[in-house]
Amino acid sequence: MSAAGLVFTLWPVVREDTRLVATVLLSVVVLLHALLAMGCKLYFFQSLPPENVAPPPQITSLPSNIALSPTLPQSLAPS
């Protein structure tokens, strides 16, 4: 859409040139616009490399022979 906006904006400027010159100029503008869009996309929206991503938290289980007793704060413990 934005490339079409550029072409329609620049068309009055280049329409008096020869057809070949107008086509080449508008093609260069569209190509440069596409390269700028791809550069912005790759620079701003690329994902982080795997070595910079934090690993998921490891869930470790306790051995089954350890009994966990529930502990309550003294204020909540039954008297």
Buried (B, 14 or more C-beta within 10 A) or exposed (E): EEBEEBBEEBEEEBEEEEEEEBEEBBEEBBEEBEEEEEEEEEEEEEEEEEEEEEEEEEEEEEEEEEEEEEEEEEEEEEE
